[in-house]
Amino acid sequence: MENMPLTIFTLIMAIFFFIFATIFALLKEKACLLISGYNFKSKKERLKYDEKRLSLDMRNNFITYGIIFVIGLFLRNVVLHSYHHYLAHLLFQKCSPR
């Protein structure tokens, strides 16, 4: 139980990622305004982008990040009591968009 704050933090981060994924799923194209930098573009520039695809990609990224945190949490508490952060870090690096 020495790392209970880390477990709680990991769970909270996973929940946040799933909440953000839900927001992008529910709001669809309107959620694009939540993407950093996109909301500062002019309306003319925004027409160049496929907002439906942007929203879908962001939703999928947030779901992926949430799953990575849940896997890390599971590995930390059930499988690898000492080495979970290495695996979670590796997964996060491999799955994050470039």
C-alpha positions as YAML, in Angstrom:
chain: A
units: angstrom
residues:
- id: 1
  name: MET
  ca: [0.00, 0.00, 0.00]
- id: 2
  name: GLU
  ca: [3.01, 2.30, -0.10]
- id: 3
  name: ASN
  ca: [2.07, 3.57, -3.58]
- id: 4
  name: MET
  ca: [-1.63, 4.17, -3.01]
- id: 5
  name: PRO
  ca: [-1.38, 7.83, -4.20]
- id: 6
  name: LEU
  ca: [0.11, 6.60, -7.49]
- id: 7
  name: THR
  ca: [-2.72, 4.10, -7.90]
- id: 8
  name: ILE
  ca: [-5.33, 6.78, -7.24]
- id: 9
  name: PHE
  ca: [-3.62, 9.21, -9.64]
- id: 10
  name: THR
  ca: [-3.50, 6.55, -12.37]
- id: 11
  name: LEU
  ca: [-7.18, 5.76, -11.90]
- id: 12
  name: ILE
  ca: [-8.11, 9.45, -12.01]
- id: 13
  name: MET
  ca: [-6.10, 9.95, -15.21]
- id: 14
  name: ALA
  ca: [-7.81, 6.97, -16.85]
- id: 15
  name: ILE
  ca: [-11.22, 8.36, -15.86]
- id: 16
  name: PHE
  ca: [-10.32, 11.78, -17.29]
- id: 17
  name: PHE
  ca: [-9.27, 10.23, -20.59]
- id: 18
  name: PHE
  ca: [-12.52, 8.26, -20.82]
- id: 19
  name: ILE
  ca: [-14.53, 11.42, -20.00]
- id: 20
  name: PHE
  ca: [-12.75, 13.31, -22.77]
- id: 21
  name: ALA
  ca: [-13.38, 10.43, -25.17]
- id: 22
  name: THR
  ca: [-17.07, 10.55, -24.25]
- id: 23
  name: ILE
  ca: [-17.18, 14.31, -24.84]
- id: 24
  name: PHE
  ca: [-15.70, 13.88, -28.32]
- id: 25
  name: ALA
  ca: [-18.08, 11.00, -29.04]
- id: 26
  name: LEU
  ca: [-21.17, 12.95, -27.98]
- id: 27
  name: LEU
  ca: [-20.32, 16.35, -29.46]
- id: 28
  name: LYS
  ca: [-18.84, 14.96, -32.70]
- id: 29
  name: GLU
  ca: [-17.80, 17.85, -35.01]
- id: 30
  name: LYS
  ca: [-18.54, 20.50, -32.37]
- id: 31
  name: ALA
  ca: [-15.85, 19.02, -30.12]
- id: 32
  name: CYS
  ca: [-13.16, 20.08, -32.58]
- id: 33
  name: LEU
  ca: [-13.10, 23.47, -30.88]
- id: 34
  name: LEU
  ca: [-11.54, 21.71, -27.87]
- id: 35
  name: ILE
  ca: [-8.48, 20.71, -29.92]
- id: 36
  name: SER
  ca: [-5.50, 22.88, -29.13]
- id: 37
  name: GLY
  ca: [-4.81, 25.40, -31.88]
- id: 38
  name: TYR
  ca: [-7.85, 24.48, -33.95]
- id: 39
  name: ASN
  ca: [-10.09, 26.98, -32.20]
- id: 40
  name: PHE
  ca: [-7.70, 29.82, -33.13]
- id: 41
  name: LYS
  ca: [-7.97, 29.15, -36.86]
- id: 42
  name: SER
  ca: [-10.26, 31.31, -38.95]
- id: 43
  name: LYS
  ca: [-13.52, 29.86, -40.24]
- id: 44
  name: LYS
  ca: [-12.00, 29.81, -43.73]
- id: 45
  name: GLU
  ca: [-9.06, 27.72, -42.53]
- id: 46
  name: ARG
  ca: [-11.35, 25.37, -40.58]
- id: 47
  name: LEU
  ca: [-13.17, 24.48, -43.80]
- id: 48
  name: LYS
  ca: [-9.97, 22.77, -45.01]
- id: 49
  name: TYR
  ca: [-10.23, 20.15, -42.25]
- id: 50
  name: ASP
  ca: [-12.52, 17.16, -41.93]
- id: 51
  name: GLU
  ca: [-14.00, 17.91, -38.50]
- id: 52
  name: LYS
  ca: [-15.72, 14.55, -38.25]
- id: 53
  name: ARG
  ca: [-12.40, 12.76, -38.76]
- id: 54
  name: LEU
  ca: [-10.56, 15.08, -36.33]
- id: 55
  name: SER
  ca: [-13.14, 14.39, -33.65]
- id: 56
  name: LEU
  ca: [-13.03, 10.65, -34.31]
- id: 57
  name: ASP
  ca: [-9.22, 10.61, -34.10]
- id: 58
  name: MET
  ca: [-9.23, 12.55, -30.83]
- id: 59
  name: ARG
  ca: [-11.86, 10.21, -29.38]
- id: 60
  name: ASN
  ca: [-9.80, 7.18, -30.37]
- id: 61
  name: ASN
  ca: [-6.63, 8.71, -28.92]
- id: 62
  name: PHE
  ca: [-8.32, 9.40, -25.59]
- id: 63
  name: ILE
  ca: [-9.73, 5.87, -25.47]
- id: 64
  name: THR
  ca: [-6.26, 4.47, -26.24]
- id: 65
  name: TYR
  ca: [-4.66, 6.56, -23.49]
- id: 66
  name: GLY
  ca: [-7.34, 5.52, -21.00]
- id: 67
  name: ILE
  ca: [-6.83, 1.86, -21.83]
- id: 68
  name: ILE
  ca: [-3.06, 2.25, -21.42]
- id: 69
  name: PHE
  ca: [-3.58, 3.74, -17.95]
- id: 70
  name: VAL
  ca: [-5.98, 0.94, -17.00]
- id: 71
  name: ILE
  ca: [-3.50, -1.68, -18.23]
- id: 72
  name: GLY
  ca: [-0.75, 0.02, -16.24]
- id: 73
  name: LEU
  ca: [-2.97, 0.12, -13.17]
- id: 74
  name: PHE
  ca: [-3.83, -3.56, -13.56]
- id: 75
  name: LEU
  ca: [-0.20, -4.52, -14.06]
- id: 76
  name: ARG
  ca: [0.87, -2.41, -11.11]
- id: 77
  name: ASN
  ca: [-1.61, -3.86, -8.66]
- id: 78
  name: VAL
  ca: [-2.00, -7.41, -9.90]
- id: 79
  name: VAL
  ca: [0.94, -8.56, -12.02]
- id: 80
  name: LEU
  ca: [4.10, -6.49, -11.74]
- id: 81
  name: HIS
  ca: [4.30, -4.82, -8.37]
- id: 82
  name: SER
  ca: [7.66, -3.22, -9.16]
- id: 83
  name: TYR
  ca: [8.04, -2.77, -12.92]
- id: 84
  name: HIS
  ca: [4.66, -1.56, -14.18]
- id: 85
  name: HIS
  ca: [5.74, 2.02, -14.89]
- id: 86
  name: TYR
  ca: [8.33, 0.87, -17.42]
- id: 87
  name: LEU
  ca: [5.75, -1.09, -19.39]
- id: 88
  name: ALA
  ca: [3.12, 1.68, -19.18]
- id: 89
  name: HIS
  ca: [5.70, 4.22, -20.35]
- id: 90
  name: LEU
  ca: [6.72, 1.97, -23.24]
- id: 91
  name: LEU
  ca: [3.09, 1.42, -24.27]
- id: 92
  name: PHE
  ca: [2.35, 5.14, -24.08]
- id: 93
  name: GLN
  ca: [5.35, 5.95, -26.30]
- id: 94
  name: LYS
  ca: [4.45, 3.31, -28.89]
- id: 95
  name: CYS
  ca: [0.74, 4.16, -29.07]
- id: 96
  name: SER
  ca: [0.90, 7.94, -28.95]
- id: 97
  name: PRO
  ca: [0.49, 9.79, -32.25]
- id: 98
  name: ARG
  ca: [3.59, 11.32, -33.77]
...
